[in-house]
Every structure is written in C-alpha cells, then in structure tokens.
Amino acid sequence: QDGLTGSAWGDWANYTESPLRAFENELGVQAPLGYFDPLGLSKDGDVETFRRRRESELKNGRVAMFATIGYMVPEYFKFPGYLAPSSNLKFADVPNGIAAITKVPAEGWLQWVALCGCYEFCVNTPVDPAEPGNYGKGKLGYGNMVLGITAEPMQDAEARKRALNSELANGRLAMMAIVGLWVQDGLFGTPYGIYTGSNAFESELGVQPPVGFWDPLGFTKTDDAASFRRRRYVELKHGRVAMFA
C-alpha cells in the first residue's frame, strides 16, 4: 500500500495509475477489499481480457459450488442401486472424495467429460458479450435453450445486481473451500480429517486450538529436536522483528 499510494495508510483514490480505475464499478467489487487485483492483471484496461477472465471466474465458481456440495452430500446420502452394473459397482461402494477417482470406471469418466463438453459448446451459449457468464437461463438457471425452456430474467435491477454479486462471492468462497477439501483429503485420507498421528512436538509452545500442531508440509516428521529448535529460534526472531516493524 505504501509503494502504490505513497502512504502505508493511503487512500486508494491516490493511486492514479491503479488498474481499478477501469473496472472499479464492475460486479464483484465488494467491501472490504474493493477491486482486488494485486498482480495488476487488468492494469492495461483491456475490456475483452477482463470479460474473458470474469467468465472464467464465474465458470470455475459455479463448478466449485457443485463440487463442494458433491463432497458433502455423499456423507449423508447415496443413490441406491448400481453405478456400473457391468462392473458390479454400487453407488454405496464408491468412497467419498479423492478416493472415488480410482473406483469409477473409465467409461464413467468419459461420460462426465462428454457432458461437460456438451454444456461448454452446446448448452451454454453467451447471450450478451457485455455480461460474461450470462447464458440466458434466467433466475436460478431454470432456462435451457437446447430443450426450448425459457426463463424470465429478474426485472428488479437492484435485486439482480445483489444476486449476481452473491453468486460471485459464493463462487469465490467455494473455490477456496474445494481446494481446502482436496488438501485435507490428500493429507489425511478424508476431506474432514484432522491429523491425529503422534508427534514429538505436539506439547510444545505455540500448539494452540483449533489447529493444534500445524505442520502440513511435514518438516518435523523426522522428530529431529535440534532442527525443531532451530526453526523455533528463527520463528521467534522473525516474529519479534515483525512486531517492531
């Protein structure tokens, strides 16, 4: 902030070369961050590039919302019967999360890819280039051009803006959520796993709830006390310097 605005507590309005000048009134510009583009990807003010990235953000957010729900629902409900009768594979036999990848037959994955491709190239046809992500499906996405089902758009401009902002915010949250579920699933074997393995340093200072002993990269898995103390020494030094800074 100091480098961009000339003050560590500077007003972003002072950042006259800010990329947000061109897009600060777009959907998704929400408090407390406002227009957030720390890498300056939109500093050239290219509208077409911005719209392409916004469409990608919306698509990824929508998929992430489905994916997050898809992680949670099988914990409570699975379809009865067979997923793949030829393989004698029941829905109940498919584990939740990443482990399901190895259980679903290749034909099943091909069907999934084909369905995604169908939606990408046939179903989701852009309606207005000025509105990235608008495929003419109306409120709650009931419309379907392929099936000839039309859906009326929201007539209240303020309510529509609020709904579109909510979709962006929820999509962003879902993208973070699904990545978190993947990481936990990969590390602990379950998307809701908490590391319960023993560690020589779980009673050390700094081990606090709700995380407990936090070492996701496994730096201390060798239980080397000398290495742990050296890292703790460095951590304390950096922390003290940072507090002064």
GUBA-166209 format. One line per field, with one value per residue (C-alpha): residue number from 1; residue in three letters; chain; x, y negated, z. Coordinates in steps of 0.001 Angstrom, whole numbers. Example, Ala and Ser with C-alpha at 12.3 -4.5 7.8 and 13.67 -1.06 7.14 Angstrom:
# residues 2
pado	[1  2]
zati	[ALA  SER]
sedo	[A  A]
u	[12300  13670]
v	[4500  1060]
w	[7800  7140]
END
This chain:
# residues 245
pado	[1  2  3  4  5  6  7  8  9  10  11  12  13  14  15  16  17  18  19  20  21  22  23  24  25  26  27  28  29  30  31  32  33  34  35  36  37  38  39  40  41  42  43  44  45  46  47  48  49  50  51  52  53  54  55  56  57  58  59  60  61  62  63  64  65  66  67  68  69  70  71  72  73  74  75  76  77  78  79  80  81  82  83  84  85  86  87  88  89  90  91  92  93  94  95  96  97  98  99  100  101  102  103  104  105  106  107  108  109  110  111  112  113  114  115  116  117  118  119  120  121  122  123  124  125  126  127  128  129  130  131  132  133  134  135  136  137  138  139  140  141  142  143  144  145  146  147  148  149  150  151  152  153  154  155  156  157  158  159  160  161  162  163  164  165  166  167  168  169  170  171  172  173  174  175  176  177  178  179  180  181  182  183  184  185  186  187  188  189  190  191  192  193  194  195  196  197  198  199  200  201  202  203  204  205  206  207  208  209  210  211  212  213  214  215  216  217  218  219  220  221  222  223  224  225  226  227  228  229  230  231  232  233  234  235  236  237  238  239  240  241  242  243  244  245]
zati	[GLN  ASP  GLY  LEU  THR  GLY  SER  ALA  TRP  GLY  ASP  TRP  ALA  ASN  TYR  THR  GLU  SER  PRO  LEU  ARG  ALA  PHE  GLU  ASN  GLU  LEU  GLY  VAL  GLN  ALA  PRO  LEU  GLY  TYR  PHE  ASP  PRO  LEU  GLY  LEU  SER  LYS  ASP  GLY  ASP  VAL  GLU  THR  PHE  ARG  ARG  ARG  ARG  GLU  SER  GLU  LEU  LYS  ASN  GLY  ARG  VAL  ALA  MET  PHE  ALA  THR  ILE  GLY  TYR  MET  VAL  PRO  GLU  TYR  PHE  LYS  PHE  PRO  GLY  TYR  LEU  ALA  PRO  SER  SER  ASN  LEU  LYS  PHE  ALA  ASP  VAL  PRO  ASN  GLY  ILE  ALA  ALA  ILE  THR  LYS  VAL  PRO  ALA  GLU  GLY  TRP  LEU  GLN  TRP  VAL  ALA  LEU  CYS  GLY  CYS  TYR  GLU  PHE  CYS  VAL  ASN  THR  PRO  VAL  ASP  PRO  ALA  GLU  PRO  GLY  ASN  TYR  GLY  LYS  GLY  LYS  LEU  GLY  TYR  GLY  ASN  MET  VAL  LEU  GLY  ILE  THR  ALA  GLU  PRO  MET  GLN  ASP  ALA  GLU  ALA  ARG  LYS  ARG  ALA  LEU  ASN  SER  GLU  LEU  ALA  ASN  GLY  ARG  LEU  ALA  MET  MET  ALA  ILE  VAL  GLY  LEU  TRP  VAL  GLN  ASP  GLY  LEU  PHE  GLY  THR  PRO  TYR  GLY  ILE  TYR  THR  GLY  SER  ASN  ALA  PHE  GLU  SER  GLU  LEU  GLY  VAL  GLN  PRO  PRO  VAL  GLY  PHE  TRP  ASP  PRO  LEU  GLY  PHE  THR  LYS  THR  ASP  ASP  ALA  ALA  SER  PHE  ARG  ARG  ARG  ARG  TYR  VAL  GLU  LEU  LYS  HIS  GLY  ARG  VAL  ALA  MET  PHE  ALA]
sedo	[A  A  A  A  A  A  A  A  A  A  A  A  A  A  A  A  A  A  A  A  A  A  A  A  A  A  A  A  A  A  A  A  A  A  A  A  A  A  A  A  A  A  A  A  A  A  A  A  A  A  A  A  A  A  A  A  A  A  A  A  A  A  A  A  A  A  A  A  A  A  A  A  A  A  A  A  A  A  A  A  A  A  A  A  A  A  A  A  A  A  A  A  A  A  A  A  A  A  A  A  A  A  A  A  A  A  A  A  A  A  A  A  A  A  A  A  A  A  A  A  A  A  A  A  A  A  A  A  A  A  A  A  A  A  A  A  A  A  A  A  A  A  A  A  A  A  A  A  A  A  A  A  A  A  A  A  A  A  A  A  A  A  A  A  A  A  A  A  A  A  A  A  A  A  A  A  A  A  A  A  A  A  A  A  A  A  A  A  A  A  A  A  A  A  A  A  A  A  A  A  A  A  A  A  A  A  A  A  A  A  A  A  A  A  A  A  A  A  A  A  A  A  A  A  A  A  A  A  A  A  A  A  A  A  A  A  A  A  A  A  A  A  A  A  A]
u	[0  2870  4516  1308  -350  2632  1394  1047  -2451  -3062  -6359  -6616  -8010  -4448  -3311  -3899  -2278  -4450  -5894  -9143  -9880  -11300  -13245  -13983  -17729  -17953  -19841  -17835  -16167  -17145  -16075  -13683  -11181  -12907  -11374  -8716  -6021  -2680  -845  -2087  -3509  -6021  -3795  -3873  -7643  -8326  -12088  -12136  -9469  -11324  -14556  -12795  -11308  -14652  -16367  -13654  -14116  -17859  -17490  -14919  -17010  -20131  -18258  -16658  -20078  -21295  -18039  -18255  -21832  -20729  -18226  -20798  -23934  -22431  -21635  -25383  -26954  -26017  -28231  -29424  -28541  -25619  -23333  -21832  -23816  -21256  -18594  -20958  -20186  -22831  -23088  -22604  -19249  -17785  -15834  -16208  -13692  -10489  -10589  -13592  -11310  -9878  -13296  -15260  -14734  -13037  -16339  -17875  -15185  -15615  -19345  -18582  -16108  -18631  -21352  -19046  -18111  -21770  -22538  -19442  -20015  -23741  -25821  -24075  -24359  -23452  -26353  -24615  -20846  -21126  -22376  -19835  -21404  -24945  -26260  -29908  -31022  -32848  -33353  -31842  -30796  -34125  -33880  -32449  -32102  -31490  -34752  -36578  -37245  -37209  -36755  -37555  -34680  -35007  -36791  -35683  -32286  -31075  -32173  -30454  -27221  -27335  -27949  -25094  -22732  -23795  -23048  -19531  -18896  -20227  -18245  -15038  -15724  -16484  -13201  -11314  -13476  -12963  -9205  -9234  -11225  -8782  -5766  -7263  -8445  -4987  -3172  -5496  -7472  -10730  -11924  -12877  -9805  -7835  -4313  -4311  -890  1671  4348  7292  6458  2682  3174  5453  4627  2579  442  -2977  -6582  -8238  -5318  -3139  343  333  2934  1159  4458  5833  9020  9111  8155  11716  11272  14659  14704  17711  16035  12800  14615  16473  13232  11535  14506  14152  10369  10722  13333  11188  8142  9957  11339  7890  6304  8815  8243]
v	[0  -2362  -1647  -2059  -5037  -6775  -6038  -2911  -4127  -5736  -6271  -4112  -7148  -8499  -5552  -7314  -4544  -1941  804  475  -2813  -909  1783  397  335  3918  6707  8447  5272  5703  4465  4645  5192  3292  4050  6620  7123  7289  8676  5900  8289  5689  2619  2261  1663  4286  4839  8014  9646  8618  10155  13382  13645  12809  15567  17999  16889  17455  20870  22024  20650  22464  25746  25265  24772  28038  29760  28574  29789  33004  33571  33088  34831  38369  38192  38336  39810  42076  43319  46894  49451  49739  47077  49522  52785  54306  53877  54858  51453  49969  46305  47383  48958  45664  43870  40156  37622  38225  41979  42184  41450  44948  46620  45027  46933  45178  45186  43193  40531  40356  39747  36988  35301  35584  33982  31099  30627  30611  27857  25881  25913  26566  25610  22560  20065  16480  14036  10693  10128  7299  9793  12607  15787  14893  17854  16801  19210  16614  16628  19683  21065  22709  21944  24368  23299  26853  28081  24915  23886  20135  18337  14749  12590  10728  7436  5627  4131  3812  7332  8673  6862  8196  11746  11570  10205  13032  15582  14209  14110  17641  18925  17426  18967  22329  22275  21813  24462  27163  26626  26937  30167  31562  30713  32261  35288  35783  35332  37175  39519  37721  34217  33580  35220  33911  35166  37469  39031  38688  36042  35377  31665  31613  30405  27516  23832  22462  25584  23975  24758  25096  26181  27895  28809  27364  28846  29610  29998  32490  30583  32228  35773  36948  35824  34099  31935  29874  28919  28075  25783  24049  23372  22178  19865  18405  18105  16137  13817  13084  12538  10059  8119  8079  6705  3832  3248]
w	[0  809  -2542  -4529  -2815  -1215  2293  4369  5248  1883  164  -2960  -4721  -4651  -6753  -10051  -12083  -10443  -12679  -10744  -12495  -15494  -13615  -10153  -10857  -12122  -10370  -7685  -6412  -2779  622  2360  -491  -3276  -6672  -5793  -8397  -6553  -9592  -11838  -14445  -15577  -15414  -19198  -19029  -21731  -21528  -23631  -21488  -18332  -19621  -20571  -17077  -15478  -17474  -16377  -12761  -12956  -14596  -12055  -9204  -10403  -10810  -7382  -5764  -7302  -6293  -2679  -2386  -4093  -1319  1429  130  -127  3574  4199  1071  -1831  -4622  -4258  -6888  -9277  -10659  -13160  -13430  -15803  -13123  -10290  -8741  -6456  -5515  -1904  -2830  -4060  -1321  -805  -2031  -3966  -3356  -5718  -8690  -8572  -8275  -11114  -14417  -17333  -19236  -16406  -16628  -20404  -19932  -17444  -19826  -22679  -20545  -19592  -23250  -24261  -21767  -22748  -26501  -26984  -23962  -22516  -25356  -24373  -24627  -24241  -24608  -22081  -19463  -19115  -17781  -18867  -20866  -20928  -18204  -16153  -12404  -10705  -14101  -14924  -18652  -21172  -24803  -26028  -24511  -25505  -21902  -21483  -18187  -17399  -16174  -12895  -13512  -10346  -11248  -7653  -6726  -9857  -9035  -5463  -6722  -9244  -6599  -4283  -6992  -7440  -3689  -3156  -6137  -4753  -1366  -2987  -4920  -1651  25  -2602  -2609  1182  937  -1636  509  3639  1700  202  3506  5872  3616  4395  3474  7088  8583  11496  11926  14921  14493  17242  17066  19315  19415  19968  23552  22611  22989  20116  19732  20064  19096  16724  14515  17121  15925  12405  10092  6775  4881  7402  8281  11726  10751  11499  15150  14988  18132  17010  13718  15523  17975  15155  13310  16502  17158  13642  14033  17265  15761  12740  14928  17186  14230  12612  15790  15835  12085]
END
